[in-house]
Amino acid sequence: MSAGIFIGTIIFIGIGIGVTVWLKGVVTKATKNLSDLNDNLLLMYVSVISGTIQFWLLWFCMYMHQLNPIITPVRGHE
């Protein structure tokens, strides 16, 4: 595994943790009824984790595609 993939993965993990901590404060402050707090936090955790994984997968596919680009495709002999 190249260093770029490792560094990019660490960056996405950091962004996911940072957004989770920030949104936990926002959701906790915005929720008036404490009985709804657990449901709101669960929805927030699922949304942030799935969004982070999807963005990481998009970045990973684009990164891997750029490692071996097709500069001049080989065509059949004419």
C-alpha positions in Angstrom: 0.0 0.0 0.0 1.4 3.3 -1.0 2.0 6.1 1.5 -0.6 8.3 -0.3 -3.4 5.9 0.4 -2.4 5.6 4.1 -2.1 9.3 4.6 -5.4 9.9 2.8 -7.1 7.3 4.9 -5.8 8.9 8.1 -7.1 12.3 6.9 -10.6 10.9 6.2 -10.7 9.2 9.6 -9.7 12.5 11.2 -12.4 14.4 9.3 -15.0 11.8 10.3 -14.1 12.0 14.0 -14.0 15.8 13.8 -17.4 16.0 12.2 -18.9 13.5 14.6 -17.7 15.5 17.7 -18.9 18.8 16.2 -22.3 17.4 15.2 -22.8 15.7 18.6 -22.6 19.1 20.2 -25.0 20.6 17.6 -27.5 17.7 18.0 -27.4 17.8 21.8 -28.0 21.5 21.9 -30.8 21.4 19.3 -32.7 18.5 20.9 -35.3 19.9 23.3 -36.8 16.6 24.4 -34.2 14.4 26.1 -36.0 11.2 25.2 -35.4 11.9 21.5 -31.7 12.6 22.1 -30.6 8.9 21.7 -32.5 8.5 18.5 -31.1 11.7 17.0 -27.6 10.8 18.0 -27.9 7.3 16.5 -29.2 8.8 13.2 -26.3 11.3 13.3 -23.7 8.6 13.9 -25.0 6.4 11.1 -25.2 9.4 8.7 -21.6 10.6 9.4 -20.1 7.1 9.3 -21.7 6.1 6.1 -21.0 9.4 4.5 -17.3 9.3 5.5 -17.0 5.8 4.1 -18.7 6.7 0.9 -16.5 9.8 0.4 -13.4 7.8 1.2 -14.4 5.1 -1.3 -14.9 7.7 -4.0 -11.5 9.3 -3.2 -9.8 5.8 -3.1 -11.2 4.9 -6.6 -10.1 8.2 -8.1 -6.7 7.9 -6.5 -6.2 4.3 -7.7 -7.3 5.3 -11.2 -4.7 8.1 -11.3 -1.9 5.7 -10.4 -2.0 3.9 -13.7 -3.5 6.2 -16.3 -4.0 5.2 -19.9 -1.9 7.7 -21.8 -1.9 6.2 -25.3 -4.2 3.2 -25.7 -2.9 0.3 -27.8 -5.1 -0.3 -30.8 -5.2 -3.2 -33.2 -2.6 -3.3 -36.0 -4.1 -1.7 -39.1 
